[in-house]
């Protein structure tokens, strides 16, 4: 565990950043869909 820590730490950080980016992108798409639905219902 100690031996692989220096190598696995940046990898885990990269995976975490990628996950955050993917979730933020999906949330952006969701917010866009919600915005279009809201505008459609208001119109």
CHARMM-style PDB file with segment names, atoms N, HN, CA, C and O in Angstrom:
ATOM      1  N   UNK     1       0.845  -1.204   0.000  1.00  0.00      PROA
ATOM      2  CA  UNK     1       0.000   0.000   0.000  1.00  0.00      PROA
ATOM      3  C   UNK     1       0.881   1.255   0.000  1.00  0.00      PROA
ATOM      4  O   UNK     1       0.644   2.197  -0.756  1.00  0.00      PROA
ATOM      5  N   UNK     2       1.910   1.246   0.871  1.00  0.00      PROA
ATOM      6  HN  UNK     2       2.102   0.481   1.485  1.00  0.00      PROA
ATOM      7  CA  UNK     2       2.780   2.421   0.958  1.00  0.00      PROA
ATOM      8  C   UNK     2       3.578   2.600  -0.332  1.00  0.00      PROA
ATOM      9  O   UNK     2       3.837   3.722  -0.766  1.00  0.00      PROA
ATOM     10  N   UNK     3       3.962   1.474  -0.937  1.00  0.00      PROA
ATOM     11  HN  UNK     3       3.752   0.562  -0.584  1.00  0.00      PROA
ATOM     12  CA  UNK     3       4.806   1.552  -2.123  1.00  0.00      PROA
ATOM     13  C   UNK     3       4.024   2.125  -3.310  1.00  0.00      PROA
ATOM     14  O   UNK     3       4.584   2.852  -4.130  1.00  0.00      PROA
ATOM     15  N   UNK     4       2.744   1.801  -3.400  1.00  0.00      PROA
ATOM     16  HN  UNK     4       2.289   1.210  -2.733  1.00  0.00      PROA
ATOM     17  CA  UNK     4       1.946   2.266  -4.535  1.00  0.00      PROA
ATOM     18  C   UNK     4       1.284   3.615  -4.284  1.00  0.00      PROA
ATOM     19  O   UNK     4       0.623   4.153  -5.173  1.00  0.00      PROA
ATOM     20  N   UNK     5       1.452   4.168  -3.083  1.00  0.00      PROA
ATOM     21  HN  UNK     5       1.989   3.730  -2.361  1.00  0.00      PROA
ATOM     22  CA  UNK     5       0.791   5.433  -2.766  1.00  0.00      PROA
ATOM     23  C   UNK     5       1.231   6.575  -3.689  1.00  0.00      PROA
ATOM     24  O   UNK     5       0.372   7.281  -4.216  1.00  0.00      PROA
ATOM     25  N   UNK     6       2.528   6.782  -3.903  1.00  0.00      PROA
ATOM     26  HN  UNK     6       3.226   6.208  -3.474  1.00  0.00      PROA
ATOM     27  CA  UNK     6       2.940   7.903  -4.763  1.00  0.00      PROA
ATOM     28  C   UNK     6       2.401   7.777  -6.185  1.00  0.00      PROA
ATOM     29  O   UNK     6       2.165   8.785  -6.851  1.00  0.00      PROA
ATOM     30  N   UNK     7       2.206   6.544  -6.652  1.00  0.00      PROA
ATOM     31  HN  UNK     7       2.398   5.725  -6.111  1.00  0.00      PROA
ATOM     32  CA  UNK     7       1.718   6.364  -8.018  1.00  0.00      PROA
ATOM     33  C   UNK     7       0.197   6.429  -8.078  1.00  0.00      PROA
ATOM     34  O   UNK     7      -0.368   6.946  -9.042  1.00  0.00      PROA
ATOM     35  N   UNK     8      -0.463   5.908  -7.052  1.00  0.00      PROA
ATOM     36  HN  UNK     8      -0.004   5.488  -6.269  1.00  0.00      PROA
ATOM     37  CA  UNK     8      -1.922   5.826  -7.103  1.00  0.00      PROA
ATOM     38  C   UNK     8      -2.577   7.157  -6.723  1.00  0.00      PROA
ATOM     39  O   UNK     8      -3.707   7.424  -7.133  1.00  0.00      PROA
ATOM     40  N   UNK     9      -1.882   7.995  -5.946  1.00  0.00      PROA
ATOM     41  HN  UNK     9      -0.964   7.779  -5.613  1.00  0.00      PROA
ATOM     42  CA  UNK     9      -2.493   9.256  -5.505  1.00  0.00      PROA
ATOM     43  C   UNK     9      -2.833  10.164  -6.687  1.00  0.00      PROA
ATOM     44  O   UNK     9      -3.978  10.603  -6.789  1.00  0.00      PROA
ATOM     45  N   UNK    10      -1.890  10.466  -7.584  1.00  0.00      PROA
ATOM     46  HN  UNK    10      -0.959  10.109  -7.502  1.00  0.00      PROA
ATOM     47  CA  UNK    10      -2.242  11.306  -8.746  1.00  0.00      PROA
ATOM     48  C   UNK    10      -3.293  10.642  -9.628  1.00  0.00      PROA
ATOM     49  O   UNK    10      -4.133  11.323 -10.217  1.00  0.00      PROA
ATOM     50  N   UNK    11      -3.247   9.314  -9.721  1.00  0.00      PROA
ATOM     51  HN  UNK    11      -2.564   8.761  -9.243  1.00  0.00      PROA
ATOM     52  CA  UNK    11      -4.234   8.604 -10.536  1.00  0.00      PROA
ATOM     53  C   UNK    11      -5.629   8.762  -9.940  1.00  0.00      PROA
ATOM     54  O   UNK    11      -6.597   9.004 -10.662  1.00  0.00      PROA
ATOM     55  N   UNK    12      -5.727   8.625  -8.615  1.00  0.00      PROA
ATOM     56  HN  UNK    12      -4.941   8.429  -8.029  1.00  0.00      PROA
ATOM     57  CA  UNK    12      -7.024   8.802  -7.955  1.00  0.00      PROA
ATOM     58  C   UNK    12      -7.497  10.243  -8.108  1.00  0.00      PROA
ATOM     59  O   UNK    12      -8.686  10.493  -8.302  1.00  0.00      PROA
ATOM     60  N   UNK    13      -6.563  11.191  -8.019  1.00  0.00      PROA
ATOM     61  HN  UNK    13      -5.597  10.987  -7.861  1.00  0.00      PROA
ATOM     62  CA  UNK    13      -6.914  12.600  -8.187  1.00  0.00      PROA
ATOM     63  C   UNK    13      -7.446  12.842  -9.595  1.00  0.00      PROA
ATOM     64  O   UNK    13      -8.427  13.562  -9.783  1.00  0.00      PROA
ATOM     65  N   UNK    14      -6.783  12.227 -10.589  1.00  0.00      PROA
ATOM     66  HN  UNK    14      -5.986  11.642 -10.436  1.00  0.00      PROA
ATOM     67  CA  UNK    14      -7.232  12.370 -11.979  1.00  0.00      PROA
ATOM     68  C   UNK    14      -8.629  11.781 -12.156  1.00  0.00      PROA
ATOM     69  O   UNK    14      -9.485  12.371 -12.816  1.00  0.00      PROA
ATOM     70  N   UNK    15      -8.848  10.607 -11.557  1.00  0.00      PROA
ATOM     71  HN  UNK    15      -8.153  10.128 -11.021  1.00  0.00      PROA
ATOM     72  CA  UNK    15     -10.168   9.976 -11.656  1.00  0.00      PROA
ATOM     73  C   UNK    15     -11.229  10.858 -10.992  1.00  0.00      PROA
ATOM     74  O   UNK    15     -12.341  10.994 -11.502  1.00  0.00      PROA
ATOM     75  N   UNK    16     -10.872  11.455  -9.847  1.00  0.00      PROA
ATOM     76  HN  UNK    16      -9.968  11.345  -9.433  1.00  0.00      PROA
ATOM     77  CA  UNK    16     -11.819  12.309  -9.132  1.00  0.00      PROA
ATOM     78  C   UNK    16     -12.167  13.539  -9.967  1.00  0.00      PROA
ATOM     79  O   UNK    16     -13.331  13.926 -10.067  1.00  0.00      PROA
ATOM     80  N   UNK    17     -11.137  14.148 -10.568  1.00  0.00      PROA
ATOM     81  HN  UNK    17     -10.191  13.833 -10.487  1.00  0.00      PROA
ATOM     82  CA  UNK    17     -11.364  15.340 -11.390  1.00  0.00      PROA
ATOM     83  C   UNK    17     -12.216  14.982 -12.607  1.00  0.00      PROA
ATOM     84  O   UNK    17     -13.111  15.733 -12.995  1.00  0.00      PROA
ATOM     85  N   UNK    18     -11.923  13.815 -13.208  1.00  0.00      PROA
ATOM     86  HN  UNK    18     -11.196  13.205 -12.894  1.00  0.00      PROA
ATOM     87  CA  UNK    18     -12.700  13.392 -14.378  1.00  0.00      PROA
ATOM     88  C   UNK    18     -14.159  13.170 -13.981  1.00  0.00      PROA
ATOM     89  O   UNK    18     -15.071  13.559 -14.710  1.00  0.00      PROA
ATOM     90  N   UNK    19     -14.375  12.544 -12.827  1.00  0.00      PROA
ATOM     91  HN  UNK    19     -13.633  12.228 -12.235  1.00  0.00      PROA
ATOM     92  CA  UNK    19     -15.738  12.290 -12.368  1.00  0.00      PROA
ATOM     93  C   UNK    19     -16.473  13.603 -12.127  1.00  0.00      PROA
ATOM     94  O   UNK    19     -17.644  13.746 -12.478  1.00  0.00      PROA
ATOM     95  N   UNK    20     -15.767  14.565 -11.520  1.00  0.00      PROA
ATOM     96  HN  UNK    20     -14.816  14.449 -11.235  1.00  0.00      PROA
ATOM     97  CA  UNK    20     -16.395  15.864 -11.242  1.00  0.00      PROA
ATOM     98  C   UNK    20     -16.751  16.566 -12.549  1.00  0.00      PROA
ATOM     99  O   UNK    20     -17.817  17.169 -12.669  1.00  0.00      PROA
ATOM    100  N   UNK    21     -15.849  16.483 -13.530  1.00  0.00      PROA
ATOM    101  HN  UNK    21     -14.983  15.993 -13.433  1.00  0.00      PROA
ATOM    102  CA  UNK    21     -16.118  17.124 -14.822  1.00  0.00      PROA
ATOM    103  C   UNK    21     -17.313  16.469 -15.501  1.00  0.00      PROA
ATOM    104  O   UNK    21     -18.169  17.154 -16.062  1.00  0.00      PROA
ATOM    105  N   UNK    22     -17.369  15.139 -15.449  1.00  0.00      PROA
ATOM    106  HN  UNK    22     -16.674  14.583 -14.993  1.00  0.00      PROA
ATOM    107  CA  UNK    22     -18.482  14.439 -16.084  1.00  0.00      PROA
ATOM    108  C   UNK    22     -19.803  14.792 -15.397  1.00  0.00      PROA
ATOM    109  O   UNK    22     -20.811  15.018 -16.067  1.00  0.00      PROA
ATOM    110  N   UNK    23     -19.797  14.840 -14.073  1.00  0.00      PROA
ATOM    111  HN  UNK    23     -18.978  14.657 -13.529  1.00  0.00      PROA
ATOM    112  CA  UNK    23     -21.028  15.165 -13.349  1.00  0.00      PROA
ATOM    113  C   UNK    23     -21.446  16.606 -13.633  1.00  0.00      PROA
ATOM    114  O   UNK    23     -22.635  16.896 -13.771  1.00  0.00      PROA
ATOM    115  N   UNK    24     -20.465  17.510 -13.721  1.00  0.00      PROA
ATOM    116  HN  UNK    24     -19.500  17.275 -13.610  1.00  0.00      PROA
ATOM    117  CA  UNK    24     -20.792  18.911 -13.994  1.00  0.00      PROA
ATOM    118  C   UNK    24     -21.358  19.049 -15.404  1.00  0.00      PROA
ATOM    119  O   UNK    24     -22.279  19.831 -15.634  1.00  0.00      PROA
ATOM    120  N   UNK    25     -20.798  18.278 -16.354  1.00  0.00      PROA
ATOM    121  HN  UNK    25     -20.049  17.643 -16.167  1.00  0.00      PROA
ATOM    122  CA  UNK    25     -21.306  18.331 -17.730  1.00  0.00      PROA
ATOM    123  C   UNK    25     -22.730  17.798 -17.788  1.00  0.00      PROA
ATOM    124  O   UNK    25     -23.587  18.388 -18.445  1.00  0.00      PROA
ATOM    125  N   UNK    26     -22.988  16.684 -17.104  1.00  0.00      PROA
ATOM    126  HN  UNK    26     -22.291  16.205 -16.570  1.00  0.00      PROA
ATOM    127  CA  UNK    26     -24.333  16.106 -17.108  1.00  0.00      PROA
ATOM    128  C   UNK    26     -25.315  17.051 -16.418  1.00  0.00      PROA
ATOM    129  O   UNK    26     -26.464  17.173 -16.841  1.00  0.00      PROA
ATOM    130  N   UNK    27     -24.860  17.723 -15.349  1.00  0.00      PROA
ATOM    131  HN  UNK    27     -23.927  17.624 -15.005  1.00  0.00      PROA
ATOM    132  CA  UNK    27     -25.730  18.673 -14.662  1.00  0.00      PROA
ATOM    133  C   UNK    27     -26.027  19.855 -15.569  1.00  0.00      PROA
ATOM    134  O   UNK    27     -27.144  20.372 -15.570  1.00  0.00      PROA
ATOM    135  N   UNK    28     -25.026  20.291 -16.350  1.00  0.00      PROA
ATOM    136  HN  UNK    28     -24.118  19.871 -16.349  1.00  0.00      PROA
ATOM    137  CA  UNK    28     -25.241  21.386 -17.291  1.00  0.00      PROA
ATOM    138  C   UNK    28     -26.270  21.002 -18.336  1.00  0.00      PROA
ATOM    139  O   UNK    28     -27.138  21.803 -18.686  1.00  0.00      PROA
ATOM    140  N   UNK    29     -26.176  19.769 -18.836  1.00  0.00      PROA
ATOM    141  HN  UNK    29     -25.471  19.118 -18.552  1.00  0.00      PROA
ATOM    142  CA  UNK    29     -27.157  19.302 -19.817  1.00  0.00      PROA
ATOM    143  C   UNK    29     -28.537  19.239 -19.179  1.00  0.00      PROA
ATOM    144  O   UNK    29     -29.530  19.614 -19.803  1.00  0.00      PROA
ATOM    145  N   UNK    30     -28.601  18.767 -17.940  1.00  0.00      PROA
ATOM    146  HN  UNK    30     -27.795  18.462 -17.434  1.00  0.00      PROA
ATOM    147  CA  UNK    30     -29.884  18.680 -17.248  1.00  0.00      PROA
ATOM    148  C   UNK    30     -30.484  20.067 -17.066  1.00  0.00      PROA
ATOM    149  O   UNK    30     -31.678  20.265 -17.290  1.00  0.00      PROA
ATOM    150  N   UNK    31     -29.656  21.031 -16.659  1.00  0.00      PROA
ATOM    151  HN  UNK    31     -28.686  20.870 -16.476  1.00  0.00      PROA
ATOM    152  CA  UNK    31     -30.159  22.390 -16.453  1.00  0.00      PROA
ATOM    153  C   UNK    31     -30.638  22.975 -17.773  1.00  0.00      PROA
ATOM    154  O   UNK    31     -31.625  23.710 -17.807  1.00  0.00      PROA
ATOM    155  N   UNK    32     -29.938  22.650 -18.868  1.00  0.00      PROA
ATOM    156  HN  UNK    32     -29.137  22.052 -18.841  1.00  0.00      PROA
ATOM    157  CA  UNK    32     -30.375  23.148 -20.182  1.00  0.00      PROA
ATOM    158  C   UNK    32     -31.733  22.562 -20.540  1.00  0.00      PROA
ATOM    159  O   UNK    32     -32.613  23.274 -21.023  1.00  0.00      PROA
ATOM    160  N   UNK    33     -31.904  21.262 -20.302  1.00  0.00      PROA
ATOM    161  HN  UNK    33     -31.189  20.683 -19.909  1.00  0.00      PROA
ATOM    162  CA  UNK    33     -33.182  20.622 -20.601  1.00  0.00      PROA
ATOM    163  C   UNK    33     -34.288  21.224 -19.737  1.00  0.00      PROA
ATOM    164  O   UNK    33     -35.395  21.465 -20.218  1.00  0.00      PROA
ATOM    165  N   UNK    34     -33.988  21.464 -18.476  1.00  0.00      PROA
ATOM    166  HN  UNK    34     -33.088  21.268 -18.085  1.00  0.00      PROA
ATOM    167  CA  UNK    34     -34.989  22.049 -17.576  1.00  0.00      PROA
ATOM    168  C   UNK    34     -35.341  23.456 -18.042  1.00  0.00      PROA
ATOM    169  O   UNK    34     -36.505  23.855 -18.008  1.00  0.00      PROA
ATOM    170  N   UNK    35     -34.320  24.216 -18.482  1.00  0.00      PROA
ATOM    171  HN  UNK    35     -33.374  23.892 -18.510  1.00  0.00      PROA
ATOM    172  CA  UNK    35     -34.580  25.571 -18.971  1.00  0.00      PROA
ATOM    173  C   UNK    35     -35.493  25.538 -20.186  1.00  0.00      PROA
ATOM    174  O   UNK    35     -36.429  26.332 -20.283  1.00  0.00      PROA
ATOM    175  N   UNK    36     -35.224  24.620 -21.119  1.00  0.00      PROA
ATOM    176  HN  UNK    36     -34.463  23.976 -21.040  1.00  0.00      PROA
ATOM    177  CA  UNK    36     -36.059  24.533 -22.326  1.00  0.00      PROA
ATOM    178  C   UNK    36     -37.479  24.133 -21.952  1.00  0.00      PROA
ATOM    179  O   UNK    36     -38.440  24.663 -22.509  1.00  0.00      PROA
ATOM    180  N   UNK    37     -37.618  23.194 -21.006  1.00  0.00      PROA
ATOM    181  HN  UNK    37     -36.837  22.764 -20.553  1.00  0.00      PROA
ATOM    182  CA  UNK    37     -38.955  22.774 -20.578  1.00  0.00      PROA
ATOM    183  C   UNK    37     -39.694  23.938 -19.922  1.00  0.00      PROA
ATOM    184  O   UNK    37     -40.880  24.151 -20.174  1.00  0.00      PROA
ATOM    185  N   UNK    38     -38.984  24.689 -19.079  1.00  0.00      PROA
ATOM    186  HN  UNK    38     -38.021  24.516 -18.874  1.00  0.00      PROA
ATOM    187  CA  UNK    38     -39.619  25.822 -18.386  1.00  0.00      PROA
ATOM    188  C   UNK    38     -40.058  26.870 -19.399  1.00  0.00      PROA
ATOM    189  O   UNK    38     -41.161  27.407 -19.303  1.00  0.00      PROA
ATOM    190  N   UNK    39     -39.195  27.162 -20.373  1.00  0.00      PROA
ATOM    191  HN  UNK    39     -38.299  26.726 -20.452  1.00  0.00      PROA
ATOM    192  CA  UNK    39     -39.560  28.172 -21.378  1.00  0.00      PROA
ATOM    193  C   UNK    39     -40.748  27.680 -22.202  1.00  0.00      PROA
ATOM    194  O   UNK    39     -41.628  28.469 -22.549  1.00  0.00      PROA
ATOM    195  N   UNK    40     -40.781  26.405 -22.512  1.00  0.00      PROA
ATOM    196  HN  UNK    40     -40.067  25.765 -22.230  1.00  0.00      PROA
ATOM    197  CA  UNK    40     -41.899  25.861 -23.294  1.00  0.00      PROA
ATOM    198  C   UNK    40     -43.204  25.981 -22.508  1.00  0.00      PROA
ATOM    199  O   UNK    40     -44.237  26.358 -23.061  1.00  0.00      PROA
ATOM    200  N   UNK    41     -43.149  25.662 -21.227  1.00  0.00      PROA
ATOM    201  HN  UNK    41     -42.310  25.356 -20.778  1.00  0.00      PROA
ATOM    202  CA  UNK    41     -44.373  25.711 -20.431  1.00  0.00      PROA
ATOM    203  C   UNK    41     -44.817  27.154 -20.203  1.00  0.00      PROA
ATOM    204  O   UNK    41     -46.015  27.435 -20.167  1.00  0.00      PROA
ATOM    205  N   UNK    42     -43.866  28.061 -20.050  1.00  0.00      PROA
ATOM    206  HN  UNK    42     -42.893  27.833 -20.079  1.00  0.00      PROA
ATOM    207  CA  UNK    42     -44.222  29.468 -19.837  1.00  0.00      PROA
ATOM    208  C   UNK    42     -44.785  30.070 -21.115  1.00  0.00      PROA
ATOM    209  O   UNK    42     -45.644  30.950 -21.063  1.00  0.00      PROA
ATOM    210  N   UNK    43     -44.304  29.599 -22.265  1.00  0.00      PROA
ATOM    211  HN  UNK    43     -43.606  28.884 -22.307  1.00  0.00      PROA
ATOM    212  CA  UNK    43     -44.826  30.112 -23.545  1.00  0.00      PROA
ATOM    213  C   UNK    43     -46.086  29.323 -23.908  1.00  0.00      PROA
ATOM    214  OT1 UNK    43     -46.698  29.579 -24.945  1.00  0.00      PROA
TER     215      UNK     43
END
